[in-house]
Amino acid sequence: MKKETNINQLASEIATEIVEHRIGSHLTWERDENEDCISFTEEAQDLFIELYDIVHNKLIQLWRHLESF
């Protein structure tokens, strides 16, 4: 389970970095009305979901490939 958690976390971090790079960090994040919580903008969330799936799948492929050695 630890490997899966690490892959999920790494995929999330990579996807977030790509989103920030692609649309700019100023368009990636928004605060709620009380300024308590920071979250993705709708555009950033859509892009993140798309990128996360791609990155996660590639990391799983890499992990399986490395395990075969």
C-alpha positions as CSV (number, residue, x, y, z in Angstrom):
1,M,0.0,0.0,0.0
2,K,2.9,2.3,0.7
3,K,4.1,2.2,-3.0
4,E,0.6,3.1,-4.2
5,T,0.4,6.0,-1.7
6,N,3.7,7.3,-2.9
7,I,2.7,7.0,-6.6
8,N,-0.6,8.8,-5.9
9,Q,1.2,11.6,-4.0
10,L,3.8,12.0,-6.7
11,A,1.2,12.0,-9.5
12,S,-0.7,14.7,-7.6
13,E,2.4,16.8,-7.1
14,I,3.5,16.5,-10.8
15,A,0.0,17.3,-12.1
16,T,-0.2,20.3,-9.8
17,E,3.1,21.6,-11.0
18,I,2.1,21.2,-14.6
19,V,-1.3,23.0,-14.0
20,E,0.5,25.9,-12.3
21,H,3.0,26.1,-15.2
22,R,0.3,25.8,-17.9
23,I,-2.2,28.4,-16.7
24,G,-0.1,30.3,-14.1
25,S,-0.3,30.0,-10.4
26,H,-2.4,33.2,-10.1
27,L,-5.1,31.5,-12.2
28,T,-4.7,28.1,-10.5
29,W,-5.8,28.9,-6.9
30,E,-8.7,30.7,-5.3
31,R,-9.7,31.3,-1.7
32,D,-13.2,30.8,-0.3
33,E,-15.2,33.8,0.9
34,N,-13.8,33.5,4.5
35,E,-10.2,33.3,3.1
36,D,-10.0,30.0,5.1
37,C,-9.5,27.5,2.3
38,I,-7.4,27.5,-0.9
39,S,-8.6,25.4,-3.7
40,F,-8.2,24.9,-7.5
41,T,-10.2,27.2,-9.8
42,E,-12.7,25.3,-11.9
43,E,-10.3,25.5,-15.0
44,A,-7.4,24.3,-12.9
45,Q,-9.4,21.4,-11.4
46,D,-10.5,20.2,-14.9
47,L,-6.9,20.3,-16.1
48,F,-5.6,18.6,-12.9
49,I,-8.0,15.7,-13.3
50,E,-6.9,15.1,-16.9
51,L,-3.2,15.4,-16.1
52,Y,-3.4,13.3,-12.9
53,D,-4.8,10.4,-14.8
54,I,-2.1,10.6,-17.4
55,V,0.8,11.0,-14.9
56,H,-0.6,8.3,-12.6
57,N,-0.9,5.8,-15.4
58,K,2.7,6.5,-16.6
59,L,4.1,6.1,-13.1
60,I,2.3,2.8,-12.6
61,Q,3.8,1.6,-16.0
62,L,7.2,2.7,-14.8
63,W,6.9,1.0,-11.5
64,R,5.8,-2.3,-13.1
65,H,8.6,-2.0,-15.6
66,L,11.2,-1.5,-12.8
67,E,9.8,-4.4,-10.8
68,S,10.4,-6.7,-13.7
69,F,14.1,-6.3,-13.4
